Amino acid sequence: MIILQFIIWSGYTLIEWLSKHDQLIYKVMMFFVFFYLALMLGNYVTKSVRKTLFITALSLVIYTSIHYTLALFVH
């Protein structure tokens, strides 16, 4: 399940990178679309709202921390 969530967040990162000239409001809306997709996928797989929220939040925190840690080493 976490791997599927990472795929969703990787897709978000790719789309955000491709739309780097968009306004902030569009990026925020896009984040919520991907967050909704992650929630729907998690709920479909786990059949539990509580587990879905936990897994989605955990995957987002892990993915974001890895993303920014790697960005420090690349730049």
N, CA, C and O atoms as a CHARMM CRD file, in Angstrom:
* protein
*
  300
    1    1 MET  N      0.81700  -1.19400   0.00000 PROA 1      0.00000
    2    1 MET  CA     0.00000   0.00000   0.00000 PROA 1      0.00000
    3    1 MET  C      0.85600   1.25100   0.00000 PROA 1      0.00000
    4    1 MET  O      0.56100   2.20800  -0.71600 PROA 1      0.00000
    5    2 ILE  N      1.92100   1.25300   0.80200 PROA 2      0.00000
    6    2 ILE  CA     2.80000   2.42500   0.86400 PROA 2      0.00000
    7    2 ILE  C      3.45200   2.66100  -0.50200 PROA 2      0.00000
    8    2 ILE  O      3.62800   3.80700  -0.91500 PROA 2      0.00000
    9    3 ILE  N      3.80900   1.58700  -1.19600 PROA 3      0.00000
   10    3 ILE  CA     4.43100   1.72000  -2.51600 PROA 3      0.00000
   11    3 ILE  C      3.47100   2.41900  -3.48000 PROA 3      0.00000
   12    3 ILE  O      3.88700   3.28300  -4.25300 PROA 3      0.00000
   13    4 LEU  N      2.19700   2.05100  -3.43600 PROA 4      0.00000
   14    4 LEU  CA     1.21500   2.70800  -4.30200 PROA 4      0.00000
   15    4 LEU  C      1.08700   4.19400  -3.95400 PROA 4      0.00000
   16    4 LEU  O      0.93700   5.03800  -4.83800 PROA 4      0.00000
   17    5 GLN  N      1.14700   4.49500  -2.67700 PROA 5      0.00000
   18    5 GLN  CA     1.09300   5.89300  -2.25400 PROA 5      0.00000
   19    5 GLN  C      2.33100   6.64900  -2.75400 PROA 5      0.00000
   20    5 GLN  O      2.22600   7.79400  -3.19500 PROA 5      0.00000
   21    6 PHE  N      3.50000   6.00600  -2.68300 PROA 6      0.00000
   22    6 PHE  CA     4.71300   6.64500  -3.18200 PROA 6      0.00000
   23    6 PHE  C      4.62700   6.90900  -4.68800 PROA 6      0.00000
   24    6 PHE  O      5.13700   7.91800  -5.17600 PROA 6      0.00000
   25    7 ILE  N      3.99100   6.01300  -5.40800 PROA 7      0.00000
   26    7 ILE  CA     3.80200   6.21800  -6.84100 PROA 7      0.00000
   27    7 ILE  C      2.92700   7.44600  -7.08300 PROA 7      0.00000
   28    7 ILE  O      3.20200   8.23600  -7.98500 PROA 7      0.00000
   29    8 ILE  N      1.88800   7.60600  -6.29100 PROA 8      0.00000
   30    8 ILE  CA     1.02800   8.78500  -6.42400 PROA 8      0.00000
   31    8 ILE  C      1.81000  10.05500  -6.11800 PROA 8      0.00000
   32    8 ILE  O      1.70600  11.03200  -6.85900 PROA 8      0.00000
   33    9 TRP  N      2.59600  10.06000  -5.03300 PROA 9      0.00000
   34    9 TRP  CA     3.35800  11.25800  -4.67700 PROA 9      0.00000
   35    9 TRP  C      4.46600  11.53400  -5.69300 PROA 9      0.00000
   36    9 TRP  O      4.80800  12.69200  -5.93400 PROA 9      0.00000
   37   10 SER  N      5.02100  10.49400  -6.28200 PROA 10     0.00000
   38   10 SER  CA     6.01500  10.69900  -7.34400 PROA 10     0.00000
   39   10 SER  C      5.35900  11.33100  -8.56700 PROA 10     0.00000
   40   10 SER  O      5.94300  12.19700  -9.21900 PROA 10     0.00000
   41   11 GLY  N      4.14500  10.89300  -8.87000 PROA 11     0.00000
   42   11 GLY  CA     3.39700  11.50900  -9.96700 PROA 11     0.00000
   43   11 GLY  C      3.11500  12.96600  -9.68200 PROA 11     0.00000
   44   11 GLY  O      3.21100  13.80800 -10.57500 PROA 11     0.00000
   45   12 TYR  N      2.76600  13.27300  -8.43700 PROA 12     0.00000
   46   12 TYR  CA     2.54900  14.67300  -8.05800 PROA 12     0.00000
   47   12 TYR  C      3.82800  15.49200  -8.24300 PROA 12     0.00000
   48   12 TYR  O      3.78700  16.60200  -8.77500 PROA 12     0.00000
   49   13 THR  N      4.95200  14.94700  -7.80700 PROA 13     0.00000
   50   13 THR  CA     6.22500  15.65800  -7.94700 PROA 13     0.00000
   51   13 THR  C      6.54700  15.90100  -9.41200 PROA 13     0.00000
   52   13 THR  O      6.99600  16.99000  -9.76900 PROA 13     0.00000
   53   14 LEU  N      6.33000  14.91900 -10.25700 PROA 14     0.00000
   54   14 LEU  CA     6.57900  15.08000 -11.69400 PROA 14     0.00000
   55   14 LEU  C      5.68500  16.15500 -12.28900 PROA 14     0.00000
   56   14 LEU  O      6.16500  17.01700 -13.02400 PROA 14     0.00000
   57   15 ILE  N      4.40300  16.11800 -11.98700 PROA 15     0.00000
   58   15 ILE  CA     3.47200  17.11100 -12.52200 PROA 15     0.00000
   59   15 ILE  C      3.79500  18.49900 -11.98700 PROA 15     0.00000
   60   15 ILE  O      3.69500  19.48500 -12.71700 PROA 15     0.00000
   61   16 GLU  N      4.18200  18.57900 -10.72200 PROA 16     0.00000
   62   16 GLU  CA     4.56500  19.88100 -10.15600 PROA 16     0.00000
   63   16 GLU  C      5.80600  20.42400 -10.85300 PROA 16     0.00000
   64   16 GLU  O      5.89200  21.62100 -11.12800 PROA 16     0.00000
   65   17 TRP  N      6.75900  19.55500 -11.13700 PROA 17     0.00000
   66   17 TRP  CA     7.97500  19.97400 -11.83700 PROA 17     0.00000
   67   17 TRP  C      7.64600  20.45900 -13.25300 PROA 17     0.00000
   68   17 TRP  O      8.22200  21.43600 -13.73100 PROA 17     0.00000
   69   18 LEU  N      6.72000  19.77300 -13.91400 PROA 18     0.00000
   70   18 LEU  CA     6.33300  20.17400 -15.26600 PROA 18     0.00000
   71   18 LEU  C      5.55400  21.48900 -15.27800 PROA 18     0.00000
   72   18 LEU  O      5.54100  22.19500 -16.28700 PROA 18     0.00000
   73   19 SER  N      4.91400  21.81500 -14.17600 PROA 19     0.00000
   74   19 SER  CA     4.12200  23.04400 -14.11400 PROA 19     0.00000
   75   19 SER  C      4.78000  24.07200 -13.19600 PROA 19     0.00000
   76   19 SER  O      4.09800  24.73600 -12.41500 PROA 19     0.00000
   77   20 LYS  N      6.08600  24.20000 -13.28800 PROA 20     0.00000
   78   20 LYS  CA     6.81100  25.08300 -12.37100 PROA 20     0.00000
   79   20 LYS  C      6.47600  26.56000 -12.55400 PROA 20     0.00000
   80   20 LYS  O      6.77000  27.36700 -11.67200 PROA 20     0.00000
   81   21 HSD  N      5.86800  26.92800 -13.67800 PROA 21     0.00000
   82   21 HSD  CA     5.52200  28.33200 -13.90600 PROA 21     0.00000
   83   21 HSD  C      4.08100  28.65300 -13.54600 PROA 21     0.00000
   84   21 HSD  O      3.63200  29.78300 -13.73600 PROA 21     0.00000
   85   22 ASP  N      3.35400  27.67500 -13.03000 PROA 22     0.00000
   86   22 ASP  CA     1.96400  27.90600 -12.63100 PROA 22     0.00000
   87   22 ASP  C      1.90700  28.70700 -11.33600 PROA 22     0.00000
   88   22 ASP  O      2.86900  28.75900 -10.57000 PROA 22     0.00000
   89   23 GLN  N      0.76700  29.32300 -11.11800 PROA 23     0.00000
   90   23 GLN  CA     0.55800  30.07200  -9.88100 PROA 23     0.00000
   91   23 GLN  C      0.39800  29.09800  -8.71200 PROA 23     0.00000
   92   23 GLN  O      0.05700  27.92900  -8.89500 PROA 23     0.00000
   93   24 LEU  N      0.65100  29.60600  -7.52300 PROA 24     0.00000
   94   24 LEU  CA     0.60600  28.78900  -6.31100 PROA 24     0.00000
   95   24 LEU  C     -0.77600  28.17300  -6.09600 PROA 24     0.00000
   96   24 LEU  O     -0.86700  27.02300  -5.66500 PROA 24     0.00000
   97   25 ILE  N     -1.82800  28.89000  -6.37800 PROA 25     0.00000
   98   25 ILE  CA    -3.18000  28.37300  -6.14700 PROA 25     0.00000
   99   25 ILE  C     -3.42400  27.11200  -6.96600 PROA 25     0.00000
  100   25 ILE  O     -4.09700  26.19400  -6.49500 PROA 25     0.00000
  101   26 TYR  N     -2.89000  27.05200  -8.18000 PROA 26     0.00000
  102   26 TYR  CA    -3.06800  25.86800  -9.02000 PROA 26     0.00000
  103   26 TYR  C     -2.26000  24.68800  -8.48300 PROA 26     0.00000
  104   26 TYR  O     -2.69400  23.53900  -8.57100 PROA 26     0.00000
  105   27 LYS  N     -1.09800  24.97400  -7.93300 PROA 27     0.00000
  106   27 LYS  CA    -0.29300  23.90900  -7.33200 PROA 27     0.00000
  107   27 LYS  C     -0.97000  23.35300  -6.07800 PROA 27     0.00000
  108   27 LYS  O     -0.92600  22.14900  -5.82700 PROA 27     0.00000
  109   28 VAL  N     -1.58500  24.22000  -5.30500 PROA 28     0.00000
  110   28 VAL  CA    -2.30000  23.78000  -4.10200 PROA 28     0.00000
  111   28 VAL  C     -3.51200  22.93500  -4.49700 PROA 28     0.00000
  112   28 VAL  O     -3.77100  21.89300  -3.89600 PROA 28     0.00000
  113   29 MET  N     -4.24700  23.38800  -5.50600 PROA 29     0.00000
  114   29 MET  CA    -5.38900  22.60200  -5.97500 PROA 29     0.00000
  115   29 MET  C     -4.93500  21.24300  -6.49700 PROA 29     0.00000
  116   29 MET  O     -5.58900  20.22900  -6.25500 PROA 29     0.00000
  117   30 MET  N     -3.81700  21.22500  -7.21100 PROA 30     0.00000
  118   30 MET  CA    -3.28700  19.97300  -7.73500 PROA 30     0.00000
  119   30 MET  C     -2.87400  19.03900  -6.59000 PROA 30     0.00000
  120   30 MET  O     -3.08000  17.82900  -6.67500 PROA 30     0.00000
  121   31 PHE  N     -2.29400  19.59800  -5.51900 PROA 31     0.00000
  122   31 PHE  CA    -1.93700  18.78400  -4.36000 PROA 31     0.00000
  123   31 PHE  C     -3.17500  18.10900  -3.77900 PROA 31     0.00000
  124   31 PHE  O     -3.15000  16.91900  -3.46300 PROA 31     0.00000
  125   32 PHE  N     -4.25300  18.87000  -3.64000 PROA 32     0.00000
  126   32 PHE  CA    -5.47200  18.29400  -3.07200 PROA 32     0.00000
  127   32 PHE  C     -6.07700  17.22900  -3.98200 PROA 32     0.00000
  128   32 PHE  O     -6.67700  16.27100  -3.49400 PROA 32     0.00000
  129   33 VAL  N     -5.93100  17.38100  -5.28600 PROA 33     0.00000
  130   33 VAL  CA    -6.39900  16.34200  -6.20900 PROA 33     0.00000
  131   33 VAL  C     -5.61000  15.05500  -5.99200 PROA 33     0.00000
  132   33 VAL  O     -6.19300  13.97400  -5.91300 PROA 33     0.00000
  133   34 PHE  N     -4.29100  15.16600  -5.89600 PROA 34     0.00000
  134   34 PHE  CA    -3.46400  13.97800  -5.67200 PROA 34     0.00000
  135   34 PHE  C     -3.69800  13.40300  -4.27600 PROA 34     0.00000
  136   34 PHE  O     -3.67100  12.18500  -4.09900 PROA 34     0.00000
  137   35 PHE  N     -3.92400  14.25900  -3.29000 PROA 35     0.00000
  138   35 PHE  CA    -4.22800  13.78800  -1.94400 PROA 35     0.00000
  139   35 PHE  C     -5.54100  13.00800  -1.94300 PROA 35     0.00000
  140   35 PHE  O     -5.65000  11.96200  -1.30300 PROA 35     0.00000
  141   36 TYR  N     -6.52800  13.52000  -2.66000 PROA 36     0.00000
  142   36 TYR  CA    -7.80700  12.82600  -2.78600 PROA 36     0.00000
  143   36 TYR  C     -7.62200  11.47000  -3.46800 PROA 36     0.00000
  144   36 TYR  O     -8.19600  10.47000  -3.03500 PROA 36     0.00000
  145   37 LEU  N     -6.82100  11.43700  -4.53600 PROA 37     0.00000
  146   37 LEU  CA    -6.54200  10.16900  -5.21400 PROA 37     0.00000
  147   37 LEU  C     -5.87700   9.17200  -4.26700 PROA 37     0.00000
  148   37 LEU  O     -6.21700   7.98900  -4.26000 PROA 37     0.00000
  149   38 ALA  N     -4.92800   9.65900  -3.47100 PROA 38     0.00000
  150   38 ALA  CA    -4.25200   8.78700  -2.51000 PROA 38     0.00000
  151   38 ALA  C     -5.24000   8.25200  -1.47000 PROA 38     0.00000
  152   38 ALA  O     -5.17900   7.08100  -1.09400 PROA 38     0.00000
  153   39 LEU  N     -6.14200   9.10800  -1.01200 PROA 39     0.00000
  154   39 LEU  CA    -7.14100   8.66600  -0.04900 PROA 39     0.00000
  155   39 LEU  C     -8.08900   7.63700  -0.65700 PROA 39     0.00000
  156   39 LEU  O     -8.40500   6.63200  -0.02100 PROA 39     0.00000
  157   40 MET  N     -8.53800   7.88100  -1.87000 PROA 40     0.00000
  158   40 MET  CA    -9.46800   6.95300  -2.50900 PROA 40     0.00000
  159   40 MET  C     -8.80500   5.59700  -2.77100 PROA 40     0.00000
  160   40 MET  O     -9.41900   4.55300  -2.55400 PROA 40     0.00000
  161   41 LEU  N     -7.56700   5.61400  -3.23400 PROA 41     0.00000
  162   41 LEU  CA    -6.84100   4.36600  -3.45500 PROA 41     0.00000
  163   41 LEU  C     -6.62900   3.62800  -2.14300 PROA 41     0.00000
  164   41 LEU  O     -6.82800   2.41500  -2.07100 PROA 41     0.00000
  165   42 GLY  N     -6.22300   4.35800  -1.10300 PROA 42     0.00000
  166   42 GLY  CA    -6.01600   3.74000   0.20600 PROA 42     0.00000
  167   42 GLY  C     -7.28500   3.15300   0.77200 PROA 42     0.00000
  168   42 GLY  O     -7.26900   2.06200   1.34100 PROA 42     0.00000
  169   43 ASN  N     -8.37500   3.86100   0.62300 PROA 43     0.00000
  170   43 ASN  CA    -9.64800   3.36200   1.13300 PROA 43     0.00000
  171   43 ASN  C    -10.12000   2.15700   0.33600 PROA 43     0.00000
  172   43 ASN  O    -10.73800   1.25200   0.89800 PROA 43     0.00000
  173   44 TYR  N     -9.84400   2.12800  -0.94300 PROA 44     0.00000
  174   44 TYR  CA   -10.20700   0.98900  -1.77800 PROA 44     0.00000
  175   44 TYR  C     -9.44200  -0.26500  -1.35700 PROA 44     0.00000
  176   44 TYR  O     -9.99700  -1.36400  -1.33200 PROA 44     0.00000
  177   45 VAL  N     -8.17200  -0.08800  -1.02900 PROA 45     0.00000
  178   45 VAL  CA    -7.32800  -1.22900  -0.67100 PROA 45     0.00000
  179   45 VAL  C     -7.57400  -1.67800   0.76600 PROA 45     0.00000
  180   45 VAL  O     -7.72800  -2.87300   1.01700 PROA 45     0.00000
  181   46 THR  N     -7.61400  -0.74500   1.70700 PROA 46     0.00000
  182   46 THR  CA    -7.69500  -1.12600   3.11800 PROA 46     0.00000
  183   46 THR  C     -9.11600  -1.29800   3.63400 PROA 46     0.00000
  184   46 THR  O     -9.33700  -2.02600   4.60200 PROA 46     0.00000
  185   47 LYS  N    -10.07400  -0.64500   3.00700 PROA 47     0.00000
  186   47 LYS  CA   -11.47700  -0.69000   3.44500 PROA 47     0.00000
  187   47 LYS  C    -11.66300  -0.12800   4.85900 PROA 47     0.00000
  188   47 LYS  O    -12.60400  -0.49500   5.56200 PROA 47     0.00000
  189   48 SER  N    -10.76000   0.76200   5.26400 PROA 48     0.00000
  190   48 SER  CA   -10.83400   1.36300   6.59200 PROA 48     0.00000
  191   48 SER  C    -10.39100   2.82400   6.48700 PROA 48     0.00000
  192   48 SER  O     -9.27900   3.11600   6.04600 PROA 48     0.00000
  193   49 VAL  N    -11.26100   3.72200   6.89400 PROA 49     0.00000
  194   49 VAL  CA   -10.94800   5.15000   6.80900 PROA 49     0.00000
  195   49 VAL  C     -9.79200   5.50000   7.73300 PROA 49     0.00000
  196   49 VAL  O     -8.91300   6.27700   7.35900 PROA 49     0.00000
  197   50 ARG  N     -9.78300   4.94000   8.92600 PROA 50     0.00000
  198   50 ARG  CA    -8.72300   5.24200   9.89300 PROA 50     0.00000
  199   50 ARG  C     -7.35100   4.79700   9.37500 PROA 50     0.00000
  200   50 ARG  O     -6.38300   5.55400   9.44600 PROA 50     0.00000
  201   51 LYS  N     -7.27000   3.56800   8.85400 PROA 51     0.00000
  202   51 LYS  CA    -6.01000   3.06900   8.30300 PROA 51     0.00000
  203   51 LYS  C     -5.60200   3.87900   7.08300 PROA 51     0.00000
  204   51 LYS  O     -4.41900   4.15600   6.88600 PROA 51     0.00000
  205   52 THR  N     -6.57100   4.25900   6.26700 PROA 52     0.00000
  206   52 THR  CA    -6.28800   5.04800   5.07200 PROA 52     0.00000
  207   52 THR  C     -5.67200   6.38800   5.43100 PROA 52     0.00000
  208   52 THR  O     -4.67000   6.79100   4.84000 PROA 52     0.00000
  209   53 LEU  N     -6.26400   7.08400   6.39900 PROA 53     0.00000
  210   53 LEU  CA    -5.71100   8.37800   6.81900 PROA 53     0.00000
  211   53 LEU  C     -4.30600   8.22200   7.38000 PROA 53     0.00000
  212   53 LEU  O     -3.42500   9.03200   7.09100 PROA 53     0.00000
  213   54 PHE  N     -4.09600   7.19200   8.17500 PROA 54     0.00000
  214   54 PHE  CA    -2.77300   6.96700   8.75100 PROA 54     0.00000
  215   54 PHE  C     -1.74000   6.66200   7.66100 PROA 54     0.00000
  216   54 PHE  O     -0.66000   7.25300   7.64700 PROA 54     0.00000
  217   55 ILE  N     -2.06600   5.75000   6.76200 PROA 55     0.00000
  218   55 ILE  CA    -1.12100   5.36100   5.71500 PROA 55     0.00000
  219   55 ILE  C     -0.84000   6.51900   4.77400 PROA 55     0.00000
  220   55 ILE  O      0.30600   6.72000   4.37200 PROA 55     0.00000
  221   56 THR  N     -1.85800   7.28300   4.41700 PROA 56     0.00000
  222   56 THR  CA    -1.66400   8.41300   3.52100 PROA 56     0.00000
  223   56 THR  C     -0.79500   9.47900   4.17200 PROA 56     0.00000
  224   56 THR  O      0.12800   9.99500   3.54200 PROA 56     0.00000
  225   57 ALA  N     -1.07600   9.81100   5.41500 PROA 57     0.00000
  226   57 ALA  CA    -0.26900  10.80500   6.12000 PROA 57     0.00000
  227   57 ALA  C      1.16900  10.31700   6.29400 PROA 57     0.00000
  228   57 ALA  O      2.11600  11.07900   6.09700 PROA 57     0.00000
  229   58 LEU  N      1.32700   9.05100   6.66100 PROA 58     0.00000
  230   58 LEU  CA     2.66800   8.49600   6.83800 PROA 58     0.00000
  231   58 LEU  C      3.44900   8.49100   5.53100 PROA 58     0.00000
  232   58 LEU  O      4.62300   8.86100   5.50800 PROA 58     0.00000
  233   59 SER  N      2.81600   8.08100   4.45500 PROA 59     0.00000
  234   59 SER  CA     3.51700   8.04100   3.17000 PROA 59     0.00000
  235   59 SER  C      3.87800   9.43800   2.70600 PROA 59     0.00000
  236   59 SER  O      4.93900   9.64100   2.11600 PROA 59     0.00000
  237   60 LEU  N      3.00500  10.40900   2.96600 PROA 60     0.00000
  238   60 LEU  CA     3.30600  11.78900   2.57800 PROA 60     0.00000
  239   60 LEU  C      4.48900  12.33800   3.36600 PROA 60     0.00000
  240   60 LEU  O      5.36100  13.00000   2.80200 PROA 60     0.00000
  241   61 VAL  N      4.52200  12.06500   4.66300 PROA 61     0.00000
  242   61 VAL  CA     5.64000  12.53400   5.50200 PROA 61     0.00000
  243   61 VAL  C      6.94800  11.86600   5.07400 PROA 61     0.00000
  244   61 VAL  O      7.97200  12.53600   4.93800 PROA 61     0.00000
  245   62 ILE  N      6.91500  10.56900   4.86400 PROA 62     0.00000
  246   62 ILE  CA     8.13100   9.85600   4.45400 PROA 62     0.00000
  247   62 ILE  C      8.59800  10.32800   3.08800 PROA 62     0.00000
  248   62 ILE  O      9.78400  10.59600   2.89500 PROA 62     0.00000
  249   63 TYR  N      7.68100  10.43200   2.14400 PROA 63     0.00000
  250   63 TYR  CA     8.05700  10.85500   0.79600 PROA 63     0.00000
  251   63 TYR  C      8.61800  12.28100   0.79900 PROA 63     0.00000
  252   63 TYR  O      9.61600  12.55800   0.13500 PROA 63     0.00000
  253   64 THR  N      7.97800  13.17800   1.54200 PROA 64     0.00000
  254   64 THR  CA     8.44500  14.56100   1.59800 PROA 64     0.00000
  255   64 THR  C      9.82100  14.64200   2.24500 PROA 64     0.00000
  256   64 THR  O     10.68200  15.38200   1.76800 PROA 64     0.00000
  257   65 SER  N     10.04000  13.90000   3.31500 PROA 65     0.00000
  258   65 SER  CA    11.34600  13.94500   3.97700 PROA 65     0.00000
  259   65 SER  C     12.43800  13.37200   3.07900 PROA 65     0.00000
  260   65 SER  O     13.54100  13.91600   3.03100 PROA 65     0.00000
  261   66 ILE  N     12.15400  12.29800   2.37600 PROA 66     0.00000
  262   66 ILE  CA    13.13300  11.74200   1.44100 PROA 66     0.00000
  263   66 ILE  C     13.38500  12.71500   0.30000 PROA 66     0.00000
  264   66 ILE  O     14.52800  12.91800  -0.11000 PROA 66     0.00000
  265   67 HSD  N     12.32800  13.31000  -0.20500 PROA 67     0.00000
  266   67 HSD  CA    12.43700  14.24900  -1.32700 PROA 67     0.00000
  267   67 HSD  C     13.33100  15.43300  -0.96300 PROA 67     0.00000
  268   67 HSD  O     14.22800  15.79200  -1.72700 PROA 67     0.00000
  269   68 TYR  N     13.09000  16.04300   0.20400 PROA 68     0.00000
  270   68 TYR  CA    13.88100  17.20000   0.59900 PROA 68     0.00000
  271   68 TYR  C     15.28700  16.82400   1.05200 PROA 68     0.00000
  272   68 TYR  O     16.21400  17.61500   0.88000 PROA 68     0.00000
  273   69 THR  N     15.46400  15.65500   1.61800 PROA 69     0.00000
  274   69 THR  CA    16.81200  15.19900   1.99100 PROA 69     0.00000
  275   69 THR  C     17.65600  14.99000   0.74900 PROA 69     0.00000
  276   69 THR  O     18.81100  15.41400   0.70500 PROA 69     0.00000
  277   70 LEU  N     17.09800  14.34600  -0.25300 PROA 70     0.00000
  278   70 LEU  CA    17.83600  14.14700  -1.50300 PROA 70     0.00000
  279   70 LEU  C     18.09600  15.46600  -2.22100 PROA 70     0.00000
  280   70 LEU  O     19.13000  15.62500  -2.87000 PROA 70     0.00000
  281   71 ALA  N     17.17000  16.40900  -2.11000 PROA 71     0.00000
  282   71 ALA  CA    17.35400  17.72000  -2.74200 PROA 71     0.00000
  283   71 ALA  C     18.53600  18.45900  -2.11600 PROA 71     0.00000
  284   71 ALA  O     19.23100  19.21100  -2.79900 PROA 71     0.00000
  285   72 LEU  N     18.76300  18.24700  -0.82400 PROA 72     0.00000
  286   72 LEU  CA    19.91000  18.89000  -0.17500 PROA 72     0.00000
  287   72 LEU  C     21.23600  18.36700  -0.73400 PROA 72     0.00000
  288   72 LEU  O     22.19700  19.12000  -0.88900 PROA 72     0.00000
  289   73 PHE  N     21.27200  17.06800  -1.03300 PROA 73     0.00000
  290   73 PHE  CA    22.50100  16.48500  -1.54100 PROA 73     0.00000
  291   73 PHE  C     22.72300  16.78400  -3.02400 PROA 73     0.00000
  292   73 PHE  O     23.86700  16.82600  -3.47700 PROA 73     0.00000
  293   74 VAL  N     21.66700  16.99000  -3.77000 PROA 74     0.00000
  294   74 VAL  CA    21.79400  17.25200  -5.19800 PROA 74     0.00000
  295   74 VAL  C     22.20300  18.69300  -5.45000 PROA 74     0.00000
  296   74 VAL  O     23.00600  18.96700  -6.34200 PROA 74     0.00000
  297   75 HSD  N     21.65500  19.61300  -4.66900 PROA 75     0.00000
  298   75 HSD  CA    21.96100  21.02900  -4.89200 PROA 75     0.00000
  299   75 HSD  C     23.12000  21.38800  -4.06200 PROA 75     0.00000
  300   75 HSD  O     23.56300  22.53700  -4.08400 PROA 75     0.00000
